[in-house]
Amino acid sequence: MIARRVFCLALEDFSVLNLQAPVARSLPALLDLDQIDTAERAAAWKGGARAYFPGLSLRDLSLRPSLGSISGASFGAGHLWCILSPTLQVSYDPLGASPDDAPMFSLMLQLSGATLASQDGRAAMMHPGEMCVIDTRLPFELSVDGLLSHFIVLQMPRPAVLSRNPALERHTAQVFAANDSGTRLLRDLLLSTAESTPSLREDQRGAALSALIQLLSMQRFDAESDNSGTGWRVRAALNFIENGLADPQLTATRVADAQGVSRRRLDQIMVAATGLPLSSRIWARRLEQAASDLRDPRYGSKTVTQIAFAAGFEDVAHFTRAFKRRYGVPPREWRKAGLSAESTSAVHCC
């Protein structure tokens, strides 16, 4: 019943969002100020926030915040958080992050209240139902000026996000177009996923993360809503590559033909937008997909050869040489190192 009501909500209904309680309950509580003595709440919030998100510094936090909670769960190669934040100002410095933490893209969805996100000269004031992305490779700031702000954060591996959506690097701290169907689809999937997380197996969480990353390619920003310029060609080319990645016959010429444009012209557009021509983009995505699959528990029973073929490679020896040039080690060592780190490391919350 709750899920049915969630998906029937229109954007304007988010101002009285009843979804926030089910979402909050669905993730393990890591910090709840309601369970802490009033005099110790400010110190507990600062300590918890810094522990879960290395690189953060807090200021303007009330000496005795009334409410606040942080819930979270590992989510494939990322992490899913539900945060109820008291009034405060947050700054993030990537130099203060742990050297073991890989850069992430964070997808933020506002549930109730409001949050101001600022990065790289842009600022997004998010109200209920609105979303934006933040890049942890760069400094950013968050501001909660109201009594409380409730939001979801999905941390996603940066390379996986940018390989499919390179334009997002220039659109951090920018609100997604509110009335776009792609925004509504992404929001609904993120909400449903957050509620379902406890019942999802590890492989299902990884699959859901991949689906959410893929849906980011559908997002539009207000300035792009008219599809002017060449941005739509870049998105169409990236989607064509993504959908045909496993096909060894996928070529730059096929990508260009699908748009009815010359390969040379589309190469020019792709280089300007992503820094890579079509053939290099296809090659890079295949290597990235293979590298990801080699360390994915869902594909633990597959051989390196099977994974290479699934990523669109026809020659395993050629794949192995290219993989070593890109990642510094052969595919089998890459897989072994990933499994070893997974078995000897504790679950890391950030």
ROTI-755643 format. One record per residue (C-alpha): x, y, z; residue in one letter. Coordinates in steps of 0.25 Angstrom, whole numbers, plus 5000, padded with zeros to 4 digits. Layout:
BEGIN
XYZA
...
end
This chain:
BEGIN
500050005000M
501150105003I
501950074991A
500650094982R
500450224989R
501850264987V
501850244972F
500550324970C
501050444977L
501250564968A
502350664969L
501550764977E
501150654987D
502650644992F
502350765001S
501650665010V
502450545007L
502050425015N
503050345009L
504250395018Q
503850305030A
503850175022P
505150205015V
505850245028A
505350115034R
505850035022S
507350065025L
508150025037P
508250135047A
509650175050L
509450305058L
508150355064D
508250485073L
506850445079D
507650335086Q
508750425091I
508750515103D
508450655099T
509750715104A
510550625096E
509750625083R
510550735076A
511850665078A
511250525074A
510750585061W
512050645058K
512850525061G
511850435053G
511850515041A
513350525040R
513450375043A
512450335032Y
512950445022F
514450475023P
514750615018G
513550685024L
513650795034S
512350855041L
512050995046R
510851065050D
510350945057L
509350965069S
509950935082L
508850845085R
508150805072P
506750745075S
506750635064L
507650575054G
507950435049S
508950365039I
508550225033S
509250155023G
509650025016A
510649975006S
510049974992F
510949894982G
512149974979A
511550094986G
510750134998H
509250185001L
508950285012W
507750345018C
508050465026I
507250555035L
508050675037S
507950785047P
508250935044T
509750945040L
510750975029Q
511650865023V
512950885015S
513650765008Y
515150765005D
515550644997P
516950665002L
516350625016G
515750495011A
516450355013S
517450325002P
516750185001D
515450254998D
515150254983A
514550374977P
512950364977M
511850434970F
510750464980S
509250464975L
508450544985M
506950544986L
506250634995Q
505050575003L
504650695012S
505150825017G
506250895008A
507750875005T
508650974998L
509750894990A
510950974984S
512150934976Q
513050984965D
512351124964G
510951064963R
509851054974A
508550964975A
507450994985M
506750864986M
505350854991H
504550724993P
504550634981G
505750704974E
507150644971M
508550684968C
509950614967V
511150654975I
512650604971D
513550574983T
514750594974R
514450744977L
514150824989P
512650854992F
511750915002E
510450885008L
509550975016S
508250945024V
507651075028D
506251015032G
505950935045L
506250805038L
506650745025S
506350605021H
507050545008F
507550425002I
508950414996V
509450304987L
510950294986Q
511350234972M
512750204967P
513250324959R
513850254947P
512550174945A
511650304945V
512550384936L
512850274926S
511350264923R
511050414926N
512250504924P
511450634923A
511050614938L
512450664942E
512050804937R
510650794944H
510950764958T
510150854968A
509050874958Q
507650834960V
507050734950F
505950784941A
504750764950A
503650734940N
504550634931D
504050494931S
505450444932G
505550514946T
504250454951R
504750314946L
506050324953L
505350384966R
504350274967D
505450164965L
506350224975L
505150234985L
504750094983S
506150044984T
506350114997A
505150045003E
505549904997S
507049915001T
506949825013P
506249705005S
507249714993L
508349624992R
509749674989E
509649644974D
508349704974Q
508849834980R
509949834970G
508949824958A
508149934964A
509350024965L
509649994950S
508250024947A
508250164954L
509550204948I
508950174934Q
507750254937L
508550374940L
508850384925S
507350414923M
507450544932Q
507250684927R
507550814932F
506650934930D
507651004921A
507650874912E
506150844912S
505950894898D
507050794893N
507750914886S
509250894882G
509950764880T
509750714894G
508650614890W
509650554880R
510650524891V
509550464899R
508950384888A
510350334884A
510750284898L
509350214900N
509650144887F
510950104891I
510450054905E
509349974899N
510249904888G
511449894897L
511449734897A
511349734882D
512749714876P
512249774863Q
511949914870L
512850014862T
512950164862A
512250164848T
511050094853R
510850194864V
510950304854A
510050234844D
508950224855A
508950374856Q
508950394841G
510250484843V
511650464838S
512650394847R
513650504845R
512550604850R
512150524862L
513550494866D
513750644866Q
512550664875I
512950544884M
514450604886V
513850744889A
512950684900A
513650564905T
515150574901G
515050444893L
514650404879P
513650294877L
514650184875S
515350214888S
514050234895R
513650094891I
514950034895W
515050104908A
513650064912R
513949914909R
515149914918L
514349984929E
513249884928Q
514249764928A
514949824940A
513649844948S
513149704944D
514449644948L
514249694962R
512749674963D
512249554972P
511149524962R
512149484952Y
513049404961G
512749274953S
513149334940K
514549324934T
515349444929V
515049394915T
513549394917Q
513649534923I
514449584912A
513449534901F
512349594909A
512949724908A
513049714893G
514549674892F
514749564881E
516249544884D
516649504898V
518149524896A
517849664891H
516949694902F
517949644912T
519049734907R
518049854906A
517549824920F
518949824926K
519349954919R
518050024925R
518149964939Y
519549924941G
519249774944V
518749664936P
517249634937P
517449504946R
518349584956E
517249704956W
516149604960R
517049534970K
517449674977A
515949714977G
515549584984L
516649584994S
516349724998A
514849694999E
515149575008S
516149645018T
515549775019S
514349815028A
513149885022V
513450025020H
512350125022C
512750235013C
end
